[in-house]
Amino acid sequence: MFDLKEQIKNIWYKMPPNIKYRVYTLKKSRPMEEVLTRLQSNNINLRELNALEVFGKTGEWHTLDYGYKVKSLEVWEIDSSCKASLKRNFPFATVKIVDSYMEVERCNKKYSLIVIDNPMSTYGDYCEHFSLFPKMVTLCDENAIIIINVIPKINEDTKAEYPYLFNDIQLEKRRQFYKTNCPDKLTFEEIDSAYKNMALKEHFKTEWSFFHKRNFVYYYVFKLKKI
Ligand SMILES: C[S@@+](CC[C@H](N)C(=O)[O-])C[C@H]1O[C@@H](n2cnc3c(N)ncnc32)[C@H](O)[C@@H]1O
């Protein structure tokens, strides 16, 4: 039987990356594109950035938005079935099939843009992006930008759609990481100060930061400078 969805998937998979990138940029709502605009208005030259995407998948959720605009790109991903698509989507990039939590401990390279598009809840022994820190900060160049997925709170509709969100383990990990008694309702100020304080302990000061909405997940974007 003719399966239109399957046909479209095949065409998309085989599309050369430069054309795929153009098609992708026609999509309407692309929060990462808006983040890039805000970075540029903060005098960040994307062409000078050495970027690391810590959770790569195939790169089609948001890495395509910035991957072609930066100086260099490295992508980490645990799922080896994503490797061919990553190589195809970013022929110029270094692609590593690794557990990012182990890789962050081994890595001694420096990056000036680190993007952490982590899963939203608990997975394996991990939760959101919490165990990447504080080590991740030490991979920052003298000047670097970190972009992370954060979830201030969720409403009932979101909980109905993703019942595993804010399970007991996740709430306990959030309580510890953000040092709060209300892990299900975080203010932007609480989130901001958690990452700022952590960076300070690693001798980085946060020069500026902002939040940008994706859905119930926000990008938290902060600019670090080595002290
Ligand atoms: C939200 S998706 C990333 C989407 C991607 N940034 C993009 O632009 O298309 C999260 C990815 O994290 C990967 N992942 C989960 N645990 C991981 C781990 N421990 N190390 C590396 N990657 C992991 C999953 O396989 C999944 O592909």
The ligand as an SDF file (V2000), in Angstrom:
LIG
                    3D

 27 29  0  0  0  0  0  0  0  0999 V2000
   15.9110   16.0380   22.6810 C   0  0  0  0  0  0  0  0  0  0  0  0
   16.8120   14.8490   21.7450 S   0  0  0  0  0  0  0  0  0  0  0  0
   18.0330   15.8650   20.9940 C   0  0  0  0  0  0  0  0  0  0  0  0
   17.6020   16.5690   19.7170 C   0  0  0  0  0  0  0  0  0  0  0  0
   18.7460   17.2250   18.9850 C   0  0  0  0  0  0  0  0  0  0  0  0
   19.4190   18.2150   19.7980 N   0  0  0  0  0  0  0  0  0  0  0  0
   18.3610   17.8390   17.6370 C   0  0  0  0  0  0  0  0  0  0  0  0
   18.6870   19.0060   17.3690 O   0  0  0  0  0  0  0  0  0  0  0  0
   17.7630   17.1210   16.8370 O   0  0  0  0  0  0  0  0  0  0  0  0
   17.6950   14.0280   23.0260 C   0  0  0  0  0  0  0  0  0  0  0  0
   18.7090   13.0020   22.5650 C   0  0  0  0  0  0  0  0  0  0  0  0
   19.5290   12.6700   23.6820 O   0  0  0  0  0  0  0  0  0  0  0  0
   20.0100   11.3600   23.4740 C   0  0  0  0  0  0  0  0  0  0  0  0
   20.5500   10.8310   24.7460 N   0  0  0  0  0  0  0  0  0  0  0  0
   19.8810   10.3520   25.8090 C   0  0  0  0  0  0  0  0  0  0  0  0
   20.7350    9.9840   26.7810 N   0  0  0  0  0  0  0  0  0  0  0  0
   21.9800   10.2430   26.3330 C   0  0  0  0  0  0  0  0  0  0  0  0
   23.2850   10.0850   26.8860 C   0  0  0  0  0  0  0  0  0  0  0  0
   23.4610    9.5860   28.1140 N   0  0  0  0  0  0  0  0  0  0  0  0
   24.3400   10.4700   26.1350 N   0  0  0  0  0  0  0  0  0  0  0  0
   24.1770   10.9750   24.8860 C   0  0  0  0  0  0  0  0  0  0  0  0
   22.9700   11.1460   24.3190 N   0  0  0  0  0  0  0  0  0  0  0  0
   21.8780   10.7930   25.0200 C   0  0  0  0  0  0  0  0  0  0  0  0
   18.7870   10.6140   22.9680 C   0  0  0  0  0  0  0  0  0  0  0  0
   19.1830    9.4320   22.2880 O   0  0  0  0  0  0  0  0  0  0  0  0
   18.1520   11.6760   22.0410 C   0  0  0  0  0  0  0  0  0  0  0  0
   18.5500   11.4640   20.7240 O   0  0  0  0  0  0  0  0  0  0  0  0
  1  2  1  0
  2  3  1  0
  2 10  1  0
  3  4  1  0
  4  5  1  0
  5  6  1  0
  5  7  1  0
  7  8  2  0
  7  9  1  0
 10 11  1  0
 11 12  1  0
 11 26  1  0
 12 13  1  0
 13 14  1  0
 13 24  1  0
 14 15  1  0
 14 23  1  0
 15 16  2  0
 16 17  1  0
 17 18  1  0
 17 23  2  0
 18 19  1  0
 18 20  2  0
 20 21  1  0
 21 22  2  0
 22 23  1  0
 24 25  1  0
 24 26  1  0
 26 27  1  0
M  CHG  2   2   1   9  -1
M  END
$$$$
